[in-house]
C-alpha cells in the first residue's frame, strides 16, 4: 500500500467517526514520512489530522505543517504525481484552516493575516465543488473574524465527528 493509500484509509476511518484510531494511524504515518520526507506526502497527510481535533491549538499544529509542506512542494514534484496538479491550488486551504484556528483561539490579528492570504490564493482552486467549498469557507471565516466570533463553525471539517 502506498503512503497516499494509507492516508486515504485513515481519513476514511476518521470520517466514519473513529477519530481516535484515525489520529493514531495518521500519527504513525507522519512518523514514517518524517519532517524531511516527500513534501507532497507531508502535505497530503498534514492536511487531515487537524479535522480530527476539537482543540484549535492541536489542530493549529497540523495546519502549520500542511502550509510548510505546501511551500516545499515543487511544480516538478506535483507534475510527477499527476500531470494536471497545480501546486498553487494547495495554498488557500492551509491558510484558511490557520485563520480559522487562530480565530477560535482569539488571535484575530493572526487570523486576519491568514484569511487575507487565503483570499489572495482563493482564485487558484478550480471552479468545481471543492473550489467553491474553499471559497465559501474563506468568506465564512472572514465574516466570523470580523464579528470576533470564536465558536466552532458548524460547516468546518470534522464538526460532525
Secondary structure as UniProt FT lines:
FT   HELIX           3..15
FT   TURN            16..17
FT   HELIX           19..33
FT   TURN            35..36
FT   HELIX           39..49
FT   HELIX           50..52
FT   HELIX           56..72
FT   HELIX           75..81
FT   TURN            83..84
FT   HELIX           87..90
FT   HELIX           91..105
FT   HELIX           108..122
FT   TURN            123..124
FT   HELIX           129..147
FT   TURN            154..155
FT   TURN            157..160
//
